[in-house]
Amino acid sequence: MNKEDDFEYPHAYKPIMAGLFAGIVASLLNIFYDAIFRGATGYSLPELINVSTIIFGTLFILFIAGTVFAIMDRYMKHATVPYIILFVVLTLLCVQLALHVNRTDNLVQKLEFRQLLVGVVIISGASAAFLVPFLVKRPTGIV
């Protein structure tokens, strides 16, 4: 046995790293969704939802999700199910809010922006709700 095998990471390390990895995966999925959506609809307003906001926003949200999972896992015996319920509810609330965003007076652009935003919210929320606990609780793996 070498010294590296004896090192034990802090409790929060794995959930936070899982959150960051899930953030990378969700960012890539969101960028693909954004490109496909814009190609299919011709939506061209990049002020709020663009590659940089997708990357930084998604990574930040999933980092926070990993931190929340670390805290819940530290202080609750079975934290996975309450964590999933919490993030599914938060995702549904964010979808509901996204459906009421008024970005512009143009009805077509307003509808397209809402559709784009809802897709990004669903991808990010599903990654937070399901991918983070999956990566943390799997016995061997990426993180």
C-alpha positions as CSV (number, residue, x, y, z in Angstrom):
1,M,0.0,0.0,0.0
2,N,1.3,3.4,-0.9
3,K,0.6,6.8,0.7
4,E,-2.1,7.7,-1.8
5,D,-4.2,4.7,-0.9
6,D,-4.3,5.8,2.7
7,F,-5.5,9.4,2.0
8,E,-9.2,9.9,2.7
9,Y,-11.0,12.8,1.0
10,P,-13.4,15.0,3.0
11,H,-17.0,14.0,3.0
12,A,-18.0,16.9,0.7
13,Y,-15.4,16.1,-2.0
14,K,-17.3,13.4,-3.9
15,P,-20.7,15.2,-4.0
16,I,-19.1,18.5,-5.1
17,M,-17.0,16.7,-7.8
18,A,-20.1,14.8,-8.9
19,G,-21.9,18.2,-9.1
20,L,-19.1,19.6,-11.2
21,F,-19.0,16.6,-13.5
22,A,-22.8,16.6,-13.8
23,G,-22.5,20.3,-14.6
24,I,-20.1,19.6,-17.5
25,V,-22.5,16.9,-18.9
26,A,-25.5,19.2,-18.5
27,S,-23.7,22.1,-20.1
28,L,-22.9,20.0,-23.1
29,L,-26.5,18.7,-23.3
30,N,-27.7,22.3,-23.0
31,I,-25.4,23.6,-25.7
32,F,-26.5,20.8,-28.1
33,Y,-30.2,21.6,-27.2
34,D,-29.5,25.3,-27.8
35,A,-27.9,24.6,-31.2
36,I,-30.6,22.2,-32.3
37,F,-33.4,24.5,-31.1
38,R,-32.0,27.6,-32.8
39,G,-31.4,25.6,-36.0
40,A,-34.9,24.2,-36.1
41,T,-36.8,27.5,-35.1
42,G,-34.4,30.2,-36.4
43,Y,-34.5,31.8,-32.9
44,S,-31.7,34.4,-32.9
45,L,-31.7,36.4,-29.7
46,P,-28.5,35.5,-27.9
47,E,-28.5,38.1,-25.2
48,L,-29.7,36.0,-22.2
49,I,-29.2,32.4,-23.3
50,N,-25.9,31.9,-25.1
51,V,-23.0,29.5,-24.9
52,S,-21.2,31.4,-22.1
53,T,-24.3,31.8,-19.9
54,I,-25.2,28.2,-20.5
55,I,-21.7,27.0,-19.4
56,F,-21.3,29.2,-16.4
57,G,-24.9,29.1,-15.2
58,T,-25.2,25.3,-15.5
59,L,-21.8,24.6,-13.9
60,F,-22.7,27.0,-11.0
61,I,-26.1,25.5,-10.5
62,L,-24.8,21.9,-10.5
63,F,-21.9,22.9,-8.2
64,I,-24.6,24.2,-5.7
65,A,-26.6,21.0,-6.2
66,G,-23.5,18.9,-5.3
67,T,-22.9,21.1,-2.2
68,V,-26.6,20.7,-1.2
69,F,-26.3,16.9,-1.6
70,A,-23.1,16.9,0.5
71,I,-24.8,18.8,3.3
72,M,-28.0,16.6,3.2
73,D,-25.9,13.4,3.0
74,R,-23.8,14.6,6.0
75,Y,-26.8,15.3,8.2
76,M,-29.5,12.9,7.0
77,K,-29.3,9.1,7.2
78,H,-31.0,8.5,3.8
79,A,-30.5,11.7,1.9
80,T,-30.9,10.6,-1.7
81,V,-34.7,10.4,-1.9
82,P,-35.3,13.8,-0.1
83,Y,-32.6,15.3,-2.3
84,I,-34.2,14.0,-5.5
85,I,-37.7,15.2,-4.4
86,L,-36.2,18.6,-3.5
87,F,-34.6,19.1,-6.9
88,V,-37.6,17.7,-8.8
89,V,-39.8,20.2,-7.0
90,L,-37.3,23.0,-7.6
91,T,-37.1,22.1,-11.3
92,L,-40.9,22.1,-11.7
93,L,-41.1,25.5,-10.0
94,C,-38.4,26.9,-12.3
95,V,-40.3,25.4,-15.3
96,Q,-43.4,27.1,-14.1
97,L,-41.6,30.4,-13.7
98,A,-39.9,30.0,-17.2
99,L,-43.4,29.6,-18.8
100,H,-44.3,33.1,-17.5
101,V,-41.2,35.0,-18.6
102,N,-41.9,38.0,-20.8
103,R,-38.7,38.6,-22.8
104,T,-40.2,40.7,-25.6
105,D,-43.4,42.0,-27.0
106,N,-43.1,39.9,-30.1
107,L,-45.3,36.8,-29.5
108,V,-43.3,34.4,-31.6
109,Q,-40.0,35.4,-30.0
110,K,-41.6,35.2,-26.5
111,L,-42.8,31.7,-27.2
112,E,-39.5,30.6,-28.6
113,F,-37.6,32.1,-25.7
114,R,-39.8,30.3,-23.2
115,Q,-39.4,27.0,-25.1
116,L,-35.6,27.4,-25.1
117,L,-35.5,28.4,-21.4
118,V,-37.8,25.5,-20.4
119,G,-35.5,23.0,-22.2
120,V,-32.4,24.3,-20.5
121,V,-34.1,24.3,-17.1
122,I,-35.3,20.7,-17.6
123,I,-31.9,19.4,-18.6
124,S,-30.2,21.2,-15.7
125,G,-32.8,20.2,-13.2
126,A,-32.8,16.5,-14.3
127,S,-29.0,16.5,-14.1
128,A,-29.1,18.0,-10.6
129,A,-31.9,15.7,-9.4
130,F,-30.7,12.4,-10.8
131,L,-27.1,12.5,-12.1
132,V,-25.6,14.0,-9.0
133,P,-26.9,11.3,-6.6
134,F,-26.2,8.6,-9.1
135,L,-22.5,9.7,-9.4
136,V,-22.1,10.0,-5.6
137,K,-23.7,6.7,-4.6
138,R,-22.2,4.5,-7.3
139,P,-19.5,2.3,-5.8
140,T,-16.9,2.8,-8.5
141,G,-16.9,5.2,-11.3
142,I,-16.0,8.6,-12.7
143,V,-16.0,10.6,-9.5
